[in-house]
């Protein structure tokens, strides 16, 4: 049987990169996430997948809005209408902090035939196509405090013992799907890895199973290719510009041959950053907008920005800031049929020269001041006035 795993869906994330859809009044990123989920379902149907497992973090927040609940539920209903079964592992974003419930418990309470949620560690056993049985061992997110352990190592040993207990009673193919970070993972790939209570599981604790697919870490990767197969599913969508280089994929496992897994690319919107630095050149002044326009055109010749989400980062000389027209830049970008321009970030550096080799402690004060003023980028008539005013101030200070 073919079973599939979809990484953290995070419905409700990335709103700052979206805009209000005029037809539905929904944030465009919520629509993107729904479309991505539905496209993945279509792909699974074509491949003959019978079961979808979600690795947790179904919603971005612990208080999803009705629009987010509705969007996710429609995708789930669509999948079950096509005959697919759904298993959901609870992630850290799904768990309430003060009450013993999760944002996806409702799907268990509804007692839907093809949807089951695992808020606690457990086993879901299924008859395979050949009559044998394979087993999913579901590992929802836990940290040290949730396991009432004294140390992180103690908490990991609790999980390891539970896994061994489950595995020892099961005959057949055993697949772990969970929501944990594994050892030797770049913590920057896990947005929640800052917690001192975060558990980082060792690879060797999974030697008792045939395959492991983990969520929680947003960057997809194959950790081990066999004995056992260990894969990070990665998040379903690009949830921030920090993930703009991530290639999103879903995992399809063949329960008859675990090493014969498929990694299916997911079509998601590109997040593109345009970064121009003009701080190390002479000020463009009233030509700065033309310079930016031309550089954007050159950028678009090499990178297709159609239907993408952009942000622009500009670093300018302070003299160029006065002439910058952000609205014209925005209009130029939007004329390229991009989905959205989230923001134009602008910073500046001083174009004034603070030191001059011709000026030292022995220099005449007026000569030093005139020398400094002549190095400024102001118009010539302005520099003449500055020299005149400077001399008058110096004379006044010196009592002349």
C-alpha positions in Angstrom: 0.0 0.0 0.0 1.1 3.5 -0.7 0.9 5.9 2.2 1.9 9.6 2.1 3.2 12.1 4.6 2.6 15.9 4.5 4.7 18.1 6.6 3.5 20.9 8.9 0.6 22.6 7.2 0.5 25.7 9.3 -2.8 27.1 8.1 -2.9 30.7 9.2 0.8 31.3 8.8 2.4 33.8 6.4 -0.4 36.4 6.6 2.1 39.3 6.5 3.2 38.1 3.0 -0.4 38.1 1.7 -3.1 40.5 0.9 -6.9 40.5 1.2 -8.6 38.7 -1.6 -11.3 40.9 -2.9 -13.7 38.0 -3.8 -13.5 36.1 -0.5 -12.1 38.7 1.9 -9.7 36.0 3.0 -5.9 36.5 3.3 -4.4 35.4 0.0 -1.9 33.2 1.8 -4.7 31.2 3.4 -6.0 30.6 -0.1 -2.5 29.6 -1.2 -2.2 27.1 1.6 -5.6 25.6 0.7 -4.6 25.3 -3.0 -1.3 23.7 -2.1 -3.0 21.1 0.1 -5.6 20.3 -2.6 -3.0 20.0 -5.3 -1.1 17.6 -3.1 -4.3 15.5 -2.6 -4.8 15.5 -6.4 -1.3 14.2 -6.8 -1.8 11.5 -4.3 -5.0 10.3 -5.9 -3.2 9.9 -9.2 -0.5 7.8 -7.5 -3.0 5.5 -5.8 -2.3 6.7 -2.3 -4.7 5.3 0.3 -3.6 7.0 3.5 -2.3 10.5 4.3 -0.5 11.2 7.6 0.0 14.8 8.7 3.0 15.5 10.9 1.4 18.2 13.1 1.3 21.9 13.4 -1.9 21.9 11.5 -2.6 25.6 12.4 -0.1 28.4 12.9 -1.6 29.5 16.2 -3.2 27.7 19.2 -6.4 29.8 18.5 -7.2 29.3 14.8 -9.8 31.5 13.3 -13.1 30.2 11.9 -11.7 30.9 8.4 -8.6 28.8 9.1 -10.6 26.0 10.6 -13.0 26.1 7.6 -10.2 26.1 5.0 -8.4 23.1 6.6 -11.7 21.2 7.1 -12.7 21.6 3.5 -9.4 20.1 2.3 -9.8 17.2 4.7 -13.4 16.6 3.6 -12.3 16.7 -0.1 -9.6 14.1 0.6 -12.1 11.7 2.4 -14.7 12.2 -0.4 -12.1 10.7 -2.7 -11.7 7.7 -0.4 -8.4 8.7 1.4 -8.0 8.1 5.1 -6.3 10.8 7.2 -4.2 10.4 10.3 -3.1 13.5 12.2 -0.2 13.7 14.6 -0.4 16.6 17.1 2.4 19.2 16.9 3.5 21.8 19.4 1.5 24.5 17.6 -1.7 22.4 18.0 -1.4 22.0 21.8 -3.1 24.4 24.3 -0.8 25.5 27.1 -3.4 25.7 29.9 -5.9 23.0 29.1 -5.6 19.4 28.1 -6.9 19.7 24.6 -5.7 20.5 21.1 -6.9 22.5 18.1 -7.6 19.3 16.2 -9.4 17.3 18.9 -12.7 18.2 17.2 -12.0 15.7 14.4 -11.9 12.9 17.0 -15.1 14.1 18.7 -16.9 14.1 15.3 -16.0 10.4 15.0 -15.4 10.7 11.3 -14.9 7.3 9.6 -11.7 8.2 7.8 -10.1 10.8 10.1 -8.2 10.0 13.4 -6.1 12.4 15.5 -3.3 11.2 17.8 -2.8 13.7 20.7 -0.9 10.9 22.6 1.7 8.4 21.4 0.0 5.4 19.9 -0.3 2.8 17.2 -2.5 2.7 14.1 -2.4 -0.7 12.4 -3.7 -1.3 8.9 -4.3 -4.3 6.7 -1.9 -4.1 3.7 -2.9 -5.0 0.1 -1.5 -8.5 0.5 -3.4 -9.2 3.7 -0.4 -8.5 6.0 -0.5 -5.8 8.7 1.7 -2.7 8.8 1.9 -0.3 11.8 2.1 3.4 12.2 3.6 4.5 15.5 2.5 8.1 16.0 4.7 10.4 18.2 3.0 13.8 18.9 5.2 16.6 20.1 6.5 16.5 23.7 9.1 18.5 25.5 10.8 17.8 28.9 8.1 19.6 31.0 5.2 17.7 29.2 6.8 14.4 30.2 7.5 15.6 33.8 11.1 14.7 33.4 14.0 16.1 35.4 16.4 16.5 32.4 16.1 16.4 28.7 17.9 13.1 28.6 15.4 11.6 31.0 12.6 12.7 28.8 14.3 11.2 25.7 14.6 7.9 27.6 10.9 8.0 28.4 10.1 8.3 24.7 12.6 5.6 23.8 11.2 3.2 26.3 7.6 3.8 25.0 8.8 3.3 21.4 10.4 0.0 22.4 7.3 -1.2 24.2 5.1 -0.5 21.2 7.6 -2.0 18.7 8.1 -5.2 20.7 4.5 -6.1 20.4 4.1 -5.5 16.7 4.8 -7.9 13.8 5.2 -6.4 10.3 6.4 -3.2 8.8 6.7 -0.4 11.4 6.7 3.3 10.5 7.1 6.1 12.9 5.6 9.5 12.1 6.2 12.2 14.6 6.9 15.8 15.4 10.4 16.0 16.8 13.8 17.3 16.0 16.6 14.8 15.5 20.3 15.0 16.4 22.7 16.7 14.0 20.0 18.9 12.6 20.7 22.6 12.0 18.6 24.3 14.6 18.1 27.3 12.3 15.9 25.0 10.2 13.5 24.5 13.2 11.6 27.7 14.1 10.8 26.5 17.6 14.3 25.2 18.6 15.1 28.0 21.0 13.4 26.3 24.0 15.8 24.8 26.6 13.1 22.1 27.0 13.2 21.1 23.4 14.0 17.4 22.9 16.5 16.3 20.2 16.1 12.6 19.6 19.0 10.4 18.7 18.9 8.4 15.5 19.7 5.1 17.1 16.5 5.0 19.2 14.7 4.2 15.9 16.6 1.1 15.1 13.5 -0.9 16.1 11.4 0.4 13.2 11.7 0.3 9.4 11.1 4.0 8.6 10.8 7.4 10.3 9.2 10.6 8.9 9.4 13.6 11.2 7.8 17.0 11.0 8.6 20.0 13.2 11.7 20.9 11.1 10.7 23.0 8.1 13.5 22.1 5.7 13.0 18.8 3.9 15.9 16.4 4.0 16.7 12.7 3.9 18.6 11.9 7.1 19.2 8.2 6.5 18.5 6.3 3.3 18.0 2.9 5.0 18.3 0.9 8.3 16.0 2.7 9.0 14.9 5.2 6.5 14.7 8.6 8.3 13.2 11.6 6.5 12.2 15.2 7.5 9.0 15.9 5.6 9.6 19.7 5.9 6.7 22.2 6.1 4.0 22.0 3.4 4.5 25.7 2.3 7.1 28.4 2.5 5.9 30.2 5.6 8.4 33.0 5.6 11.3 34.5 3.6 13.6 32.4 5.7 12.3 29.5 3.7 12.6 31.1 0.3 15.3 28.6 -0.7 13.5 25.5 0.6 12.3 23.0 -1.9 9.0 21.7 -0.5 8.2 18.0 -1.0 5.9 15.3 0.2 6.8 11.7 1.1 5.2 8.6 -0.4 6.1 5.3 1.2 5.5 1.8 -0.2 4.7 -0.5 2.7 5.9 -3.5 0.7 9.3 -1.9 0.1 10.1 0.9 2.5 13.4 1.8 0.8 11.5 2.5 -2.4 10.1 5.8 -1.2 9.2 8.8 -3.4 9.8 12.5 -2.8 7.3 14.5 -4.7 8.0 18.2 -5.4 5.3 20.5 -4.1 4.3 23.5 -6.3 4.3 26.6 -4.0 4.7 30.3 -4.7 8.2 31.6 -4.9 9.3 34.1 -2.3 11.9 36.4 -3.9 14.1 38.9 -2.3 15.6 41.8 -4.4 18.5 43.3 -2.6 20.3 46.4 -4.0 23.2 48.1 -2.2 24.1 51.6 -3.4 25.8 52.7 -0.2 29.4 52.3 -1.5 29.1 54.5 -4.6 28.6 58.2 -5.3 25.1 59.4 -4.6 22.7 59.2 -7.6 20.4 62.0 -6.1 17.6 62.7 -8.6 18.7 59.7 -10.7 18.3 57.1 -8.0 14.9 56.0 -9.1 16.0 55.5 -12.7 18.9 53.4 -11.4 16.6 51.2 -9.3 14.2 50.9 -12.2 17.0 49.7 -14.5 18.4 47.3 -12.0 14.9 45.8 -11.4 14.6 45.3 -15.2 18.0 43.6 -15.3 17.0 41.4 -12.3 13.8 40.3 -14.1 15.8 39.2 -17.2 17.4 36.5 -15.1 14.7 35.6 -12.6 11.0 35.1 -13.3 9.1 37.0 -10.7 5.6 36.3 -12.2 3.1 35.2 -9.6 5.7 35.4 -6.8 5.8 37.2 -3.5 8.5 39.8 -3.3 10.3 42.0 -0.9 12.8 44.7 -1.8 15.8 45.7 0.4 17.5 49.0 -0.5 20.6 50.4 1.0 21.2 54.0 -0.1 23.4 57.0 0.6 21.5 59.5 2.8 21.5 62.1 -0.1 19.6 59.6 -2.2 16.8 59.1 0.4 15.3 62.6 -0.4 14.7 61.6 -4.1 13.5 58.0 -3.5 10.0 57.4 -4.7 8.8 54.1 -3.2 5.4 54.2 -4.8 6.8 54.3 -8.3 9.0 51.4 -7.4 6.0 49.5 -6.1 4.0 50.3 -9.3 6.9 49.1 -11.5 7.1 45.8 -9.6 3.3 45.2 -9.6 3.2 45.8 -13.3 5.3 42.5 -13.6 2.2 40.4 -12.6 3.7 39.5 -9.2 1.3 38.2 -6.6 2.4 40.7 -3.9 5.1 43.1 -2.9 5.2 42.8 0.8 7.5 45.7 1.7 10.3 47.9 0.6 13.0 48.0 3.3 15.2 51.1 3.1 18.3 52.0 5.1 20.8 54.7 4.5 24.4 55.5 5.2 26.0 58.9 5.5 27.7 60.2 2.4 29.6 62.8 4.5 33.3 62.3 4.8 34.2 62.4 8.5 38.0 62.3 8.1 40.3 64.0 5.6 44.1 63.3 5.4 44.7 67.0 4.7 43.2 67.9 8.1 45.1 67.4 11.3 45.6 69.0 14.8 48.0 71.6 13.4 45.7 72.8 10.6 44.3 76.4 10.6 40.7 76.2 11.8 39.3 78.1 8.8 41.4 76.2 6.3 40.4 72.9 7.9 36.7 73.8 7.8 36.8 74.9 4.2 38.7 71.7 3.2 36.1 69.6 4.9 33.1 71.5 3.4 34.6 71.1 -0.1 34.5 67.3 0.2 30.7 67.3 0.8 28.3 66.2 -1.9 26.1 69.3 -1.6 25.7 71.6 -4.7 28.6 74.1 -5.2 26.5 77.2 -4.2 25.5 75.5 -1.0 29.2 74.8 -0.1 30.1 78.4 -0.7 27.4 79.5 1.7 28.5 76.9 4.3 32.1 78.2 4.1 30.9 81.7 4.6 28.7 80.8 7.6 31.5 78.7 9.1 34.0 81.5 8.9 31.5 83.9 10.6 30.9 81.3 13.4 34.7 80.8 13.9 35.3 84.6 14.0 32.5 84.9 16.6 34.0 82.1 18.8 37.5 83.6 18.6 36.2 87.1 19.4 37.1 88.7 16.1 
